[in-house]
Amino acid sequence: MNAPGRPPAVRRFLNAGLIPRVLVIVAGVPCLYAITLRGGIFFLLLVDLIVVLGLRELLQLLRAKGYQPFAALAYFCSVALTWYAWRQGVAVPLILTGSLLAIMVRELLRREMSQSLAHIAVTVFGILYLGWLASHLVLLRQLPHALGQEEALGARLVFLLAALVWATDTGAYLCSVAFGRRPLAPRISPKKTVEGAVGGLVAAGLVGWICTRALVPFVTPLAGTVLGVVAGVAAQLGDLVESMIKRDVGIKDTAPLLPGHGGILDRFDSLLFTAPVVYYYFRLFIF
């Protein structure tokens, strides 16, 4: 039963942009699946595309706040991090070290120096937020191969990660629209609700239990459920952090790139936080 003055559930879903969201998923998921399954340089370039587009949106947010990040160095270092995750070796750390020094030295050339520390800090933040966190996607895809195990297992680990993030986002979205009453973090994101957060965790735990049996059968269902809940917490924290950045700048979406979803940062904010959690779980406790 609807509360007085509250529109029917179907209308609430339509008003919340459900149809554009579904269309983007239907068009995008098969492409992401094929590239992840192929792996290698193709998956690396996919991650680099996400990093570059996401960093572009973040730099626009930082400029809107009056900061002046060093865009060229930020792009260069962020992409270098993903290549380091793919190949490792000494060349990329050398490049990153040189770039970090260049970011600080570059500030010496700016005439106005009242915000020097802020300009350096936001540039490094952009590199770590996009480049370093996203590089864990590459690390996760390459993990079995690096340990001498079946190479195709890396694709299944990424599929598991994507399924957990998707379950969290979808469960939180549907439960929030259908049952949401109590605000979760009104200062940061007024539309997020406690009911949505709980629905996201339940969905992540359920998908963790199901997907571990299908994708990584050497992990027990209980462990998969725990991983799902932990990943669900990380995904929602990643969403809140991105919302906090947008609220600080005073915008709703980082870009109109994906109908119903917003920009790359809006779509992949949860993945940026969840990829390290899943990677270190398998790196430290499974392999």
Secondary structure, DSSP 8 states (H G I E B T S, - for coil): ---TT---HHHHHHHTTHHHHHHHHHHHHHHHHHHHHH-HHHHHHHHHHHHHHHHHHHHHHHHHTT----HHHHHHHHHHHHHHHHH-SSHHHHHHHHHHHHHHHHHTT-S--TTHHHHHHHHHHHIIIIIIHHHHHHHHHHHHHHTTS-THHHHHHHHHHHHHHHHHHHHHHHHHHHH--SEEETTTEEEEEHHHHHHHHHHHHHHHHHHHHHH-TTS-HHHHHHHHHHHHHHHHHHHHHHHHHHHHHT-S-S-SSBTTTBSHHHHHHHHHHHHHHHHHHIIIII-
